[in-house]
Structure formats: structure tokens, C-alpha cells
Amino acid sequence: MTMTYVLLPGGWHGGWVWDEIAEGLRARGHQAVAVTLDGLEEEPAPGSATANLDTHIDRALAALEECGPGPITLCGHSYAGFVVAGAADRSARTIERLVFCDAFVPADGDSWWALANDQYRQRIIAGAEADGRTVAPRVGADPRTRPHPVASFLQRLELGDGLDRVERRTLIYASAWEETPFRGQYERLRVDPAWEVHELPTAHNVMLEAPDKLLAILTH
């Protein structure tokens, strides 16, 4: 069965972070769309520094609307767990599968700021000192990364009952990085029969560190 995969990057990254995965999915006969969220473009548009979580959810919804007929898998990395949850909740399209790739799995009323650990919250504060609107990428990051809009990290997510329509929910937990804020989430969901949970011994950017293993999970 041909699937359309809509892939969303985490903080500071653009759709380019999914290039190898998208190529692998297409080689397997699927469709793949890698989305760059507002403010993370190579040349951000004027005003995009004020983009918030709703702005990013709207970008994901637009990508879903542009997909052809057929089943859709919506996959988000890290921060984009908030985006895919919001998009799946609000979309008129049926989402067959949601994949949280070492990503936050939020509930109604959660924000990235509330679920992140102290280390990441301090990173936001320090990174926003330049202009107060965006968070600079960490030193040594890929040169394609861009300052991330602060408001998207702070805004609370509003969810209805739309996620109940999603048949499959998958969590991929990357266990080989010390800073992970996802350990508790993994322990909770791995015993929940409503979830498919996979642990990979990689650092946070799973799509770069273990592309073959990630492709196997996505296409299973």
C-alpha cells in the first residue's frame, strides 16, 4: 500500500533534516513531503520571528491539504510532536498513523516549555538574549539551522477529540543521549496498549544517526 509521509522537523531545523528519510521512502514506492516550519526557512520571511505554535500547526495543515488521496502518516521530531498532535487533531483529512520521533507527546494544555527539562529551558533563555523573539541555534550546530521563534516554545496546545480518529500511534525513543527529556514519557507509553513503542540506542537526531532503522519502523 502506498503511503504519503508528511515529515516535520524539530526546533531550529528545516525540512532538509529529513532528506535521507524522504529519499528512502520514495525509493520504497511511497510519497514523502518534508515541511519547513515558519521562521526556519533558509531565508525567513519578514515577520516569521513571531510565529507561534498555531502558525506551525497551520503550516502542517496546509501540507496535509496538498497531499493526494490515500493514507497519510504524519511524523514529527522533537518539538514537532506538538505540531503533529495539533495538526492531526484539527485536520479534515484522516491521518492513519502518527509517529513521534523522539518527540514530545503533548496533552491538551501542554506547552513545550512545560514539558522540557531545566537544561532546555535555560537554553531557550540564553539563546533568546539577542532579540527576545528567536532562540539562536547551539554553537556548532549544522550551518543550515536557523533561530527558532520563541513563541512556539511557550504557547499552550489546545486539543479537542480529533486524535481519537488516528488508528495508529507510534513513539520512537532515542535512549543514547543524556539530556533527553523523554525518559518518563517512554516509561509511561511503553506499557500502554494503545501505543507502538520502539527504543533506538541513538542520540536525538534519529533520522541522521539511524536512517535505516527509522525507515524500517516507518514502513512497518
Stockholm file with secondary structure:
# STOCKHOLM 1.0

chainA/1-220         MTMTYVLLPGGWHGGWVWDEIAEGLRARGHQAVAVTLDGLEEEPAPGSATANLDTHIDRALAALEECGPGPITLCGHSYAGFVVAGAADRSARTIERLVFCDAFVPADGDSWWALANDQYRQRIIAGAEADGRTVAPRVGADPRTRPHPVASFLQRLELGDGLDRVERRTLIYASAWEETPFRGQYERLRVDPAWEVHELPTAHNVMLEAPDKLLAILTH
#=GR chainA/1-220 SS CCCEEEEECCTTCCGGGGHHHHHHHHHTTCEEEECCCTTCSSSCCTTGGGCCHHHHHHHHHHHHHTSCSSCEEEEEETTHHHHHHHHHHHCSSCCSEEEEESCCCCCTTCCHHHHSCHHHHHHHHHHTTTTSSEECCCTTCCTTCCCEEHHHHHSCCCCCSGGGGCSEEEEEEECSCTTCSCHHHHHHHTTCTTCEEEEESSCSCHHHHCHHHHHHHHTC
#=GC SS_cons         CCCEEEEECCTTCCGGGGHHHHHHHHHTTCEEEECCCTTCSSSCCTTGGGCCHHHHHHHHHHHHHTSCSSCEEEEEETTHHHHHHHHHHHCSSCCSEEEEESCCCCCTTCCHHHHSCHHHHHHHHHHTTTTSSEECCCTTCCTTCCCEEHHHHHSCCCCCSGGGGCSEEEEEEECSCTTCSCHHHHHHHTTCTTCEEEEESSCSCHHHHCHHHHHHHHTC
//
